Amino acid sequence: MLLFVIFLSHSVFQEKDVLTTPSTNAGSKIFIKGSDTILPVSIAESKIYMDLHPGNEIIVIGGGSSLGLASFIEGEVEIAMASRKIKESEITSATNKGIEPVETIIGWDGISVIVNKNNPLESLSVEQLQMVYSGEITNWKELGGNDEKIRVLVRDQSSGTYGFFKEHVLGDKAYTKNAIIEPNTEAVVKDVSLNTASLGYIGLAYMDESVRMIGLGTSEGTFYPNADTIRRGTYPLSRPLYYYTDGEPEGTVKEYIDFVLSAQGQEILSDIGYLPIN
């Protein structure tokens, strides 16, 4: 599990880019926990927010969407980060504890399917991706690649990306029992960068030059995750990114979320590698 505790720090933006609206909730503390996909966004947003509002403290913890929502349901955090929609069972658990989950979409992502830079494959259909991740296809040569057994990488079950990928790629099928479970997205990227046989999936913001993104084919064509395909919904693994709060945000929590949704906050999100809501 990734643990990031954020204290006051210098802004990563130039002074001219920083808003100067004073805080009306000085001395407050917010705990944010959950999705590793959203983690870098919340870290960056928190740093700038705290520079703007000295005396307020935001503590950001990763570990996965399910873990964040579980802590939220127990009343341990003010904001849960989730890269998947809250489940009905989680809503019921929250309601039973007197918590009313309210959803705020803070940005958009496209789950990127990645291979090693020396893998010659350019794209897979969603059906082929399903067959690989369910264990029906096990060798790259079956897909037009090298004669090499596929190293299928998955996130752990606490990950919202794990759940979203299963729902939208595997449907009612199970992940192959031979899948290699990685503890976080950075581990997926590292594994793929080092192994020509590896296949993984990551949030768009984690994409770097050490790996290569492949296209996903549907009946409408082959698409890569970018601003146009995600906004149009033509990329098959497009998804919103969520914050969950207990009831409508109030006080410092509202002030922070309003900052994330502001022009400056959305620019920060965009700089991290995700798409703003508008």
ROTIVO-732755 format. One record per atom (N, C-alpha, C): z, x, y; atom name. Coordinates in steps of 0.2 Angstrom, whole numbers, plus 5000, padded with zeros to 4 digits. Layout:
REM ROTIVO-732755
((Z X Y) "CA") ...
//
This chain:
REM ROTIVO-732755
((5000 5004 4994) "N") ((5000 5000 5000) "CA") ((5000 5004 5006) "C") ((4996 5003 5011) "N") ((4996 5006 5017) "CA") ((5001 5004 5022) "C") ((5005 5008 5025) "N") ((5010 5007 5030) "CA") ((5009 5010 5036) "C") ((5008 5006 5042) "N") ((5006 5009 5048) "CA") ((5011 5006 5053) "C") ((5016 5010 5056) "N") ((5020 5007 5061) "CA") ((5018 5010 5068) "C") ((5016 5005 5072) "N") ((5013 5007 5079) "CA") ((5018 5007 5084) "C") ((5019 5012 5088) "N") ((5023 5013 5093) "CA") ((5019 5014 5100) "C") ((5022 5014 5105) "N") ((5018 5015 5112) "CA") ((5014 5022 5111) "C") ((5008 5021 5113) "N") ((5004 5027 5113) "CA") ((4998 5026 5118) "C") ((4995 5032 5119) "N") ((4990 5032 5124) "CA") ((4984 5028 5122) "C") ((4980 5025 5127) "N") ((4974 5021 5126) "CA") ((4969 5025 5124) "C") ((4964 5022 5120) "N") ((4958 5025 5117) "CA") ((4953 5024 5122) "C") ((4954 5020 5127) "N") ((4949 5018 5132) "CA") ((4950 5022 5139) "C") ((4945 5022 5143) "N") ((4946 5025 5150) "CA") ((4950 5020 5154) "C") ((4954 5023 5159) "N") ((4958 5019 5163) "CA") ((4954 5013 5166) "C") ((4948 5014 5168) "N") ((4944 5009 5172) "CA") ((4943 5003 5167) "C") ((4944 5003 5161) "N") ((4942 4998 5156) "CA") ((4948 4994 5154) "C") ((4954 4996 5157) "N") ((4960 4993 5155) "CA") ((4962 4987 5160) "C") ((4964 4981 5157) "N") ((4966 4976 5161) "CA") ((4973 4978 5164) "C") ((4975 4975 5169) "N") ((4982 4976 5172) "CA") ((4986 4970 5173) "C") ((4985 4965 5169) "N") ((4989 4959 5170) "CA") ((4996 4961 5167) "C") ((5001 4960 5171) "N") ((5008 4961 5168) "CA") ((5010 4956 5163) "C") ((5014 4959 5158) "N") ((5017 4955 5153) "CA") ((5022 4950 5156) "C") ((5023 4944 5153) "N") ((5028 4939 5155) "CA") ((5033 4939 5150) "C") ((5032 4943 5144) "N") ((5037 4942 5139) "CA") ((5039 4949 5137) "C") ((5041 4953 5142) "N") ((5044 4960 5140) "CA") ((5049 4960 5136) "C") ((5050 4965 5132) "N") ((5055 4966 5127) "CA") ((5054 4963 5120) "C") ((5049 4960 5119) "N") ((5048 4957 5113) "CA") ((5045 4961 5107) "C") ((5046 4959 5101) "N") ((5043 4963 5095) "CA") ((5039 4958 5091) "C") ((5033 4960 5088) "N") ((5029 4957 5084) "CA") ((5028 4961 5078) "C") ((5029 4957 5072) "N") ((5027 4960 5065) "CA") ((5020 4957 5063) "C") ((5016 4961 5061) "N") ((5009 4959 5059) "CA") ((5008 4963 5052) "C") ((5006 4959 5047) "N") ((5005 4962 5040) "CA") ((4999 4958 5037) "C") ((4996 4962 5032) "N") ((4991 4959 5028) "CA") ((4985 4964 5027) "C") ((4979 4961 5028) "N") ((4973 4963 5026) "CA") ((4971 4970 5028) "C") ((4969 4975 5023) "N") ((4967 4982 5025) "CA") ((4961 4982 5029) "C") ((4957 4976 5028) "N") ((4951 4976 5032) "CA") ((4952 4975 5039) "C") ((4957 4971 5041) "N") ((4958 4970 5048) "CA") ((4963 4975 5051) "C") ((4966 4979 5046) "N") ((4971 4984 5048) "CA") ((4969 4988 5054) "C") ((4963 4991 5054) "N") ((4961 4996 5059) "CA") ((4960 4992 5066) "C") ((4958 4986 5066) "N") ((4957 4982 5072) "CA") ((4964 4980 5075) "C") ((4969 4978 5071) "N") ((4976 4977 5073) "CA") ((4979 4983 5076) "C") ((4978 4989 5073) "N") ((4981 4995 5075) "CA") ((4978 4997 5082) "C") ((4971 4996 5083) "N") ((4968 4998 5089) "CA") ((4970 4993 5095) "C") ((4970 4986 5093) "N") ((4972 4981 5098) "CA") ((4979 4982 5100) "C") ((4984 4984 5095) "N") ((4991 4984 5097) "CA") ((4992 4990 5102) "C") ((4988 4996 5101) "N") ((4989 5002 5105) "CA") ((4988 5000 5112) "C") ((4982 4996 5113) "N") ((4980 4995 5120) "CA") ((4985 4989 5123) "C") ((4986 4984 5119) "N") ((4991 4979 5121) "CA") ((4998 4982 5124) "C") ((5000 4987 5120) "N") ((5007 4990 5122) "CA") ((5006 4994 5128) "C") ((5001 4997 5129) "N") ((5000 5001 5135) "CA") ((5000 4996 5141) "C") ((4997 4990 5140) "N") ((4997 4985 5145) "CA") ((5003 4982 5146) "C") ((5008 4982 5141) "N") ((5014 4978 5141) "CA") ((5020 4982 5139) "C") ((5022 4987 5143) "N") ((5027 4992 5141) "CA") ((5033 4988 5140) "C") ((5037 4990 5134) "N") ((5043 4986 5132) "CA") ((5042 4982 5126) "C") ((5036 4979 5126) "N") ((5034 4976 5120) "CA") ((5032 4980 5114) "C") ((5034 4978 5108) "N") ((5032 4983 5102) "CA") ((5029 4978 5097) "C") ((5024 4981 5094) "N") ((5020 4978 5088) "CA") ((5020 4983 5082) "C") ((5022 4980 5077) "N") ((5023 4984 5071) "CA") ((5017 4981 5066) "C") ((5013 4985 5064) "N") ((5007 4983 5060) "CA") ((5007 4986 5053) "C") ((5007 4982 5048) "N") ((5008 4984 5041) "CA") ((5002 4982 5037) "C") ((4999 4986 5033) "N") ((4993 4984 5028) "CA") ((4996 4981 5022) "C") ((4992 4982 5016) "N") ((4994 4980 5010) "CA") ((4990 4975 5006) "C") ((4986 4971 5010) "N") ((4981 4966 5007) "CA") ((4983 4959 5010) "C") ((4978 4955 5010) "N") ((4979 4948 5013) "CA") ((4984 4944 5009) "C") ((4984 4945 5003) "N") ((4989 4941 4999) "CA") ((4996 4943 5001) "C") ((4997 4949 5001) "N") ((5004 4952 5003) "CA") ((5006 4950 5010) "C") ((5001 4950 5015) "N") ((5003 4948 5021) "CA") ((5005 4940 5022) "C") ((5001 4936 5018) "N") ((5002 4929 5018) "CA") ((5009 4928 5015) "C") ((5010 4931 5009) "N") ((5017 4930 5006) "CA") ((5023 4932 5011) "C") ((5022 4937 5014) "N") ((5027 4939 5019) "CA") ((5028 4934 5025) "C") ((5022 4931 5027) "N") ((5022 4926 5032) "CA") ((5025 4920 5030) "C") ((5024 4918 5024) "N") ((5027 4912 5021) "CA") ((5034 4913 5020) "C") ((5037 4919 5019) "N") ((5044 4920 5019) "CA") ((5047 4921 5026) "C") ((5043 4920 5031) "N") ((5046 4921 5038) "CA") ((5047 4928 5040) "C") ((5044 4933 5037) "N") ((5046 4940 5038) "CA") ((5041 4943 5043) "C") ((5036 4939 5045) "N") ((5031 4942 5050) "CA") ((5029 4936 5054) "C") ((5027 4938 5060) "N") ((5024 4933 5065) "CA") ((5017 4932 5064) "C") ((5013 4937 5062) "N") ((5006 4936 5061) "CA") ((5004 4939 5054) "C") ((5000 4935 5050) "N") ((4997 4937 5044) "CA") ((4990 4939 5045) "C") ((4988 4944 5043) "N") ((4980 4946 5044) "CA") ((4977 4944 5037) "C") ((4972 4941 5037) "N") ((4968 4939 5031) "CA") ((4961 4939 5031) "C") ((4958 4943 5026) "N") ((4950 4943 5026) "CA") ((4948 4938 5022) "C") ((4952 4933 5020) "N") ((4950 4927 5016) "CA") ((4954 4921 5019) "C") ((4951 4915 5018) "N") ((4955 4909 5020) "CA") ((4961 4908 5016) "C") ((4966 4905 5019) "N") ((4972 4904 5016) "CA") ((4971 4899 5010) "C") ((4975 4900 5004) "N") ((4974 4895 4999) "CA") ((4978 4889 5000) "C") ((4976 4883 4996) "N") ((4980 4877 4997) "CA") ((4987 4878 4994) "C") ((4987 4882 4989) "N") ((4994 4884 4986) "CA") ((4998 4887 4991) "C") ((4995 4892 4995) "N") ((4999 4896 5000) "CA") ((5001 4891 5005) "C") ((4997 4886 5007) "N") ((4999 4881 5012) "CA") ((5005 4877 5010) "C") ((5004 4875 5004) "N") ((5010 4871 5001) "CA") ((5016 4875 5001) "C") ((5016 4881 4999) "N") ((5022 4885 4999) "CA") ((5025 4886 5006) "C") ((5021 4887 5011) "N") ((5023 4888 5018) "CA") ((5026 4882 5020) "C") ((5023 4876 5019) "N") ((5025 4869 5021) "CA") ((5032 4868 5018) "C") ((5033 4870 5012) "N") ((5039 4869 5009) "CA") ((5045 4873 5012) "C") ((5043 4878 5015) "N") ((5048 4882 5019) "CA") ((5048 4881 5026) "C") ((5045 4876 5028) "N") ((5045 4874 5035) "CA") ((5041 4878 5040) "C") ((5036 4881 5037) "N") ((5031 4885 5041) "CA") ((5024 4881 5041) "C") ((5021 4881 5047) "N") ((5015 4877 5048) "CA") ((5009 4883 5049) "C") ((5005 4884 5044) "N") ((5000 4890 5045) "CA") ((4995 4887 5050) "C") ((4994 4891 5055) "N") ((4988 4889 5060) "CA") ((4983 4895 5060) "C") ((4977 4894 5059) "N") ((4972 4899 5058) "CA") ((4968 4900 5065) "C") ((4967 4907 5066) "N") ((4963 4909 5072) "CA") ((4958 4914 5069) "C") ((4952 4913 5070) "N") ((4947 4918 5069) "CA") ((4946 4923 5074) "C") ((4947 4929 5072) "N") ((4947 4934 5078) "CA") ((4940 4938 5078) "C") ((4936 4938 5072) "N") ((4930 4941 5072) "CA") ((4926 4940 5066) "C") ((4921 4943 5064) "N") ((4917 4942 5059) "CA") ((4915 4949 5055) "C") ((4914 4949 5049) "N") ((4913 4954 5044) "CA") ((4907 4953 5039) "C") ((4904 4958 5037) "N") ((4900 4957 5031) "CA") ((4901 4962 5026) "C") ((4904 4960 5020) "N") ((4906 4965 5015) "CA") ((4900 4969 5013) "C") ((4900 4975 5014) "N") ((4895 4980 5012) "CA") ((4895 4983 5005) "C") ((4890 4982 5001) "N") ((4889 4985 4995) "CA") ((4887 4992 4995) "C") ((4891 4997 4992) "N") ((4889 5004 4994) "CA") ((4888 5008 4987) "C") ((4883 5013 4988) "N") ((4882 5018 4982) "CA") ((4882 5025 4985) "C") ((4882 5029 4980) "N") ((4882 5037 4982) "CA") ((4875 5038 4986) "C") ((4875 5043 4990) "N") ((4869 5045 4994) "CA") ((4864 5047 4989) "C") ((4866 5050 4983) "N") ((4860 5052 4979) "CA") ((4858 5047 4974) "C") ((4861 5041 4975) "N") ((4858 5035 4970) "CA") ((4852 5033 4973) "C") ((4846 5032 4970) "N") ((4840 5030 4972) "CA") ((4839 5023 4974) "C") ((4844 5019 4971) "N") ((4843 5011 4972) "CA") ((4843 5009 4979) "C") ((4839 5005 4981) "N") ((4839 5002 4988) "CA") ((4842 4995 4989) "C") ((4842 4991 4984) "N") ((4845 4985 4984) "CA") ((4846 4982 4977) "C") ((4850 4976 4977) "N") ((4852 4972 4971) "CA") ((4851 4965 4973) "C") ((4849 4961 4969) "N") ((4850 4954 4970) "CA") ((4857 4952 4969) "C") ((4859 4946 4972) "N") ((4866 4944 4971) "CA") ((4867 4942 4963) "C") ((4862 4940 4960) "N") ((4863 4939 4953) "CA") ((4864 4945 4949) "C") ((4860 4951 4951) "N") ((4861 4957 4948) "CA") ((4868 4960 4949) "C") ((4871 4959 4955) "N") ((4877 4961 4957) "CA") ((4882 4958 4953) "C") ((4881 4951 4952) "N") ((4886 4947 4947) "CA") ((4886 4950 4940) "C") ((4880 4952 4938) "N") ((4880 4954 4931) "CA") ((4883 4961 4930) "C") ((4883 4965 4935) "N") ((4886 4972 4935) "CA") ((4894 4971 4935) "C") ((4896 4966 4940) "N") ((4903 4966 4941) "CA") ((4906 4962 4935) "C") ((4902 4958 4931) "N") ((4905 4954 4926) "CA") ((4904 4958 4919) "C") ((4901 4964 4919) "N") ((4900 4968 4914) "CA") ((4894 4967 4909) "C") ((4890 4962 4912) "N") ((4884 4961 4908) "CA") ((4878 4967 4909) "C") ((4878 4970 4914) "N") ((4874 4976 4915) "CA") ((4879 4982 4916) "C") ((4878 4987 4912) "N") ((4883 4993 4913) "CA") ((4879 5000 4914) "C") ((4873 5000 4914) "N") ((4869 5006 4916) "CA") ((4865 5005 4922) "C") ((4864 5011 4926) "N") ((4860 5010 4932) "CA") ((4852 5010 4930) "C") ((4851 5012 4924) "N") ((4844 5012 4922) "CA") ((4841 5004 4921) "C") ((4846 5000 4920) "N") ((4844 4993 4919) "CA") ((4842 4990 4926) "C") ((4844 4993 4931) "N") ((4842 4991 4938) "CA") ((4837 4995 4941) "C") ((4834 5000 4937) "N") ((4829 5004 4940) "CA") ((4831 5010 4943) "C") ((4838 5012 4941) "N") ((4841 5018 4943) "CA") ((4841 5023 4938) "C") ((4845 5028 4939) "N") ((4846 5034 4934) "CA") ((4849 5031 4928) "C") ((4848 5035 4922) "N") ((4852 5033 4916) "CA") ((4859 5036 4916) "C") ((4863 5031 4919) "N") ((4870 5033 4920) "CA") ((4874 5027 4920) "C") ((4880 5027 4916) "N") ((4885 5022 4916) "CA") ((4887 5020 4923) "C") ((4887 5014 4925) "N") ((4890 5012 4931) "CA") ((4897 5012 4932) "C") ((4900 5015 4937) "N") ((4907 5015 4938) "CA") ((4908 5009 4943) "C") ((4911 5004 4940) "N") ((4912 4998 4944) "CA") ((4919 4998 4948) "C") ((4919 4998 4954) "N") ((4925 4999 4958) "CA") ((4927 4992 4961) "C") ((4933 4990 4961) "N") ((4936 4984 4964) "CA") ((4942 4986 4967) "C") ((4944 4982 4972) "N") ((4950 4982 4975) "CA") ((4956 4979 4971) "C") ((4962 4980 4973) "N") ((4967 4976 4969) "CA") ((4968 4969 4971) "C") ((4971 4965 4967) "N") ((4971 4958 4968) "CA") ((4975 4955 4974) "C") ((4978 4959 4977) "N") ((4982 4957 4983) "CA") ((4977 4958 4989) "C") ((4971 4960 4988) "N") ((4966 4961 4993) "CA") ((4962 4955 4994) "C") ((4961 4953 5001) "N") ((4957 4947 5002) "CA") ((4950 4948 5001) "C") ((4948 4954 5001) "N") ((4941 4956 5000) "CA") ((4939 4955 4992) "C") ((4944 4957 4988) "N") ((4944 4956 4981) "CA") ((4943 4949 4979) "C") ((4947 4944 4982) "N") ((4946 4937 4981) "CA") ((4939 4934 4984) "C") ((4938 4936 4990) "N") ((4931 4934 4993) "CA") ((4925 4936 4989) "C") ((4925 4942 4987) "N") ((4920 4945 4983) "CA") ((4919 4941 4976) "C") ((4925 4940 4973) "N") ((4925 4936 4967) "CA") ((4922 4929 4967) "C") ((4924 4926 4973) "N") ((4922 4919 4974) "CA") ((4915 4918 4975) "C") ((4912 4923 4979) "N") ((4905 4922 4982) "CA") ((4900 4926 4977) "C") ((4903 4931 4973) "N") ((4898 4934 4969) "CA") ((4899 4932 4961) "C") ((4905 4932 4959) "N") ((4906 4931 4952) "CA") ((4907 4923 4951) "C") ((4909 4920 4955) "N") ((4910 4912 4954) "CA") ((4916 4911 4949) "C") ((4914 4908 4943) "N") ((4919 4907 4938) "CA") ((4919 4912 4933) "C") ((4916 4918 4934) "N") ((4916 4923 4929) "CA") ((4922 4928 4931) "C") ((4924 4932 4927) "N") ((4929 4937 4928) "CA") ((4926 4944 4929) "C") ((4930 4948 4933) "N") ((4928 4955 4934) "CA") ((4928 4958 4927) "C") ((4923 4963 4926) "N") ((4923 4967 4920) "CA") ((4930 4970 4919) "C") ((4932 4970 4912) "N") ((4938 4974 4911) "CA") ((4938 4981 4912) "C") ((4932 4984 4912) "N") ((4931 4991 4913) "CA") ((4931 4993 4921) "C") ((4932 4988 4925) "N") ((4932 4990 4932) "CA") ((4938 4994 4934) "C") ((4936 4999 4939) "N") ((4941 5004 4941) "CA") ((4945 5001 4947) "C") ((4951 5000 4947) "N") ((4955 4997 4953) "CA") ((4957 5002 4958) "C") ((4954 5001 4964) "N") ((4956 5006 4970) "CA") ((4961 5003 4974) "C") ((4966 5007 4976) "N") ((4972 5004 4980) "CA") ((4970 5002 4987) "C") ((4965 5005 4990) "N") ((4963 5003 4997) "CA") ((4955 5004 4998) "C") ((4953 5002 5004) "N") ((4946 5003 5005) "CA") ((4944 5011 5006) "C") ((4948 5015 5009) "N") ((4947 5022 5009) "CA") ((4946 5025 5003) "C") ((4949 5023 4998) "N") ((4949 5025 4991) "CA") ((4942 5024 4988) "C") ((4940 5017 4989) "N") ((4933 5015 4987) "CA") ((4928 5020 4990) "C") ((4928 5021 4997) "N") ((4923 5025 5000) "CA") ((4923 5032 4997) "C") ((4929 5035 4996) "N") ((4929 5042 4994) "CA") ((4926 5042 4987) "C") ((4928 5038 4982) "N") ((4926 5038 4975) "CA") ((4918 5037 4975) "C") ((4915 5033 4979) "N") ((4908 5032 4979) "CA") ((4905 5038 4982) "C") ((4908 5042 4987) "N") ((4905 5048 4990) "CA") ((4905 5053 4985) "C") ((4909 5053 4980) "N") ((4910 5059 4976) "CA") ((4907 5058 4969) "C") ((4905 5052 4967) "N") ((4902 5050 4961) "CA") ((4895 5046 4961) "C") ((4890 5049 4958) "N") ((4884 5046 4959) "CA") ((4883 5040 4955) "C") ((4888 5038 4950) "N") ((4887 5032 4946) "CA") ((4892 5027 4949) "C") ((4895 5028 4955) "N") ((4900 5023 4957) "CA") ((4896 5017 4961) "C") ((4899 5011 4961) "N") ((4897 5006 4965) "CA") ((4903 5002 4968) "C") ((4903 5001 4974) "N") ((4909 4998 4977) "CA") ((4907 4993 4983) "C") ((4912 4990 4985) "N") ((4911 4985 4991) "CA") ((4917 4986 4996) "C") ((4915 4986 5003) "N") ((4920 4987 5008) "CA") ((4918 4983 5014) "C") ((4923 4983 5018) "N") ((4922 4979 5025) "CA") ((4918 4984 5029) "C") ((4914 4980 5033) "N") ((4909 4984 5037) "CA") ((4911 4990 5041) "C") ((4917 4989 5044) "N") ((4920 4994 5048) "CA") ((4922 5001 5045) "C") ((4922 5000 5038) "N") ((4924 5006 5034) "CA") ((4917 5010 5032) "C") ((4912 5008 5034) "N") ((4905 5011 5032) "CA") ((4905 5018 5036) "C") ((4903 5023 5032) "N") ((4902 5030 5036) "CA") ((4896 5033 5033) "C") ((4895 5039 5035) "N") ((4889 5043 5033) "CA") ((4890 5046 5026) "C") ((4896 5046 5023) "N") ((4897 5049 5016) "CA") ((4894 5045 5011) "C") ((4893 5038 5012) "N") ((4890 5034 5007) "CA") ((4884 5030 5010) "C") ((4881 5026 5006) "N") ((4875 5023 5008) "CA") ((4875 5015 5006) "C") ((4873 5011 5011) "N") ((4874 5004 5010) "CA") ((4867 5002 5007) "C") ((4867 4997 5002) "N") ((4861 4994 4999) "CA") ((4861 4987 5001) "C") ((4854 4984 5001) "N") ((4853 4977 5003) "CA") ((4855 4973 4997) "C") ((4856 4966 4999) "N") ((4857 4961 4994) "CA") ((4852 4956 4995) "C") ((4849 4954 4989) "N") ((4843 4950 4989) "CA") ((4845 4943 4987) "C") ((4842 4938 4990) "N") ((4843 4931 4989) "CA") ((4836 4928 4989) "C") ((4836 4921 4988) "N") ((4829 4918 4987) "CA") ((4826 4918 4994) "C") ((4829 4920 4999) "N") ((4826 4920 5006) "CA") ((4824 4927 5008) "C") ((4826 4932 5004) "N") ((4824 4939 5005) "CA") ((4830 4944 5004) "C") ((4829 4950 5006) "N") ((4834 4955 5005) "CA") ((4837 4957 5012) "C") ((4843 4957 5012) "N") ((4847 4957 5019) "CA") ((4852 4963 5019) "C") ((4853 4966 5024) "N") ((4859 4970 5026) "CA") ((4864 4967 5031) "C") ((4870 4969 5030) "N") ((4875 4966 5035) "CA") ((4874 4969 5042) "C") ((4872 4965 5047) "N") ((4872 4968 5054) "CA") ((4873 4961 5058) "C") ((4873 4962 5064) "N") ((4875 4957 5069) "CA") ((4870 4951 5068) "C") ((4864 4952 5067) "N") ((4859 4946 5066) "CA") ((4860 4942 5060) "C") ((4860 4946 5054) "N") ((4861 4943 5048) "CA") ((4868 4939 5047) "C") ((4873 4943 5049) "N") ((4880 4940 5049) "CA") ((4880 4933 5053) "C") ((4878 4934 5059) "N") ((4878 4928 5064) "CA") ((4874 4922 5061) "C") ((4868 4924 5058) "N") ((4864 4918 5056) "CA") ((4866 4916 5049) "C") ((4870 4920 5045) "N") ((4873 4918 5039) "CA") ((4868 4919 5033) "C") ((4863 4923 5035) "N") ((4858 4925 5030) "CA") ((4860 4931 5025) "C") ((4865 4935 5028) "N") ((4868 4940 5023) "CA") ((4873 4936 5019) "C") ((4872 4936 5012) "N") ((4876 4932 5008) "CA") ((4884 4933 5008) "C") ((4886 4939 5010) "N") ((4893 4941 5010) "CA") ((4896 4941 5017) "C") ((4894 4937 5022) "N") ((4897 4936 5028) "CA") ((4903 4932 5028) "C") ((4908 4934 5032) "N") ((4915 4931 5032) "CA") ((4918 4931 5039) "C") ((4922 4927 5040) "N") ((4927 4927 5046) "CA") ((4933 4931 5044) "C") ((4936 4934 5050) "N") ((4943 4937 5049) "CA") ((4948 4933 5052) "C") ((4954 4933 5049) "N") ((4959 4928 5052) "CA") ((4965 4931 5054) "C") ((4968 4928 5059) "N") ((4976 4929 5060) "CA") ((4979 4922 5058) "C") ((4985 4922 5055) "N") ((4988 4916 5054) "CA") ((4995 4916 5057) "C") ((4997 4911 5060) "N") ((5003 4910 5064) "CA") ((5007 4904 5062) "C") ((5013 4904 5063) "N") ((5017 4898 5062) "CA") ((5017 4893 5068) "C") ((5012 4888 5067) "N") ((5011 4883 5072) "CA") ((5006 4887 5077) "C") ((5005 4883 5083) "N") ((5001 4886 5088) "CA") ((5004 4892 5091) "C") ((5001 4898 5092) "N") ((5004 4904 5095) "CA") ((5008 4902 5102) "C") ((5014 4905 5102) "N") ((5018 4904 5108) "CA") ((5020 4911 5111) "C") ((5022 4912 5117) "N") ((5026 4918 5119) "CA") ((5022 4924 5118) "C") ((5025 4929 5116) "N") ((5022 4936 5115) "CA") ((5016 4935 5110) "C") ((5017 4932 5105) "N") ((5012 4931 5100) "CA") ((5006 4928 5103) "C") ((5006 4923 5107) "N") ((5000 4920 5110) "CA") ((4997 4925 5115) "C") ((5002 4929 5119) "N") ((4999 4934 5123) "CA") ((4995 4939 5120) "C") ((4997 4941 5114) "N") ((4994 4946 5110) "CA") ((4987 4944 5107) "C") ((4987 4938 5104) "N") ((4981 4935 5102) "CA") ((4976 4933 5107) "C") ((4979 4931 5113) "N") ((4974 4930 5118) "CA") ((4971 4936 5120) "C") ((4974 4942 5120) "N") ((4971 4948 5122) "CA") ((4966 4950 5117) "C") ((4968 4949 5110) "N") ((4963 4951 5105) "CA") ((4956 4946 5106) "C") ((4957 4940 5108) "N") ((4951 4936 5109) "CA") ((4948 4937 5116) "C") ((4951 4941 5120) "N") ((4948 4942 5127) "CA") ((4942 4946 5126) "C") ((4938 4947 5132) "N") ((4932 4951 5132) "CA") ((4934 4958 5130) "C") ((4940 4961 5133) "N") ((4942 4968 5131) "CA") ((4944 4968 5124) "C") ((4948 4963 5121) "N") ((4950 4964 5114) "CA") ((4944 4963 5110) "C") ((4939 4959 5111) "N") ((4933 4958 5107) "CA") ((4929 4965 5107) "C") ((4929 4968 5113) "N") ((4925 4975 5113) "CA") ((4929 4980 5109) "C") ((4935 4980 5108) "N") ((4939 4984 5104) "CA") ((4937 4983 5097) "C") ((4937 4976 5095) "N") ((4935 4974 5088) "CA") ((4928 4977 5087) "C") ((4924 4976 5091) "N") ((4917 4978 5090) "CA") ((4916 4986 5090) "C") ((4920 4989 5093) "N") ((4920 4997 5093) "CA") ((4923 4999 5086) "C") ((4927 4995 5083) "N") ((4930 4997 5076) "CA") ((4924 4996 5071) "C") ((4919 4991 5072) "N") ((4914 4990 5068) "CA") ((4913 4983 5065) "C") ((4917 4978 5068) "N") ((4916 4971 5066) "CA") ((4912 4967 5072) "C") ((4911 4961 5071) "N") ((4907 4957 5076) "CA") ((4912 4953 5079) "C") ((4911 4952 5086) "N") ((4915 4948 5090) "CA") ((4914 4940 5088) "C") ((4918 4936 5090) "N") ((4917 4929 5088) "CA") ((4912 4926 5092) "C") ((4910 4928 5098) "N") ((4904 4925 5101) "CA") ((4898 4930 5102) "C") 
//
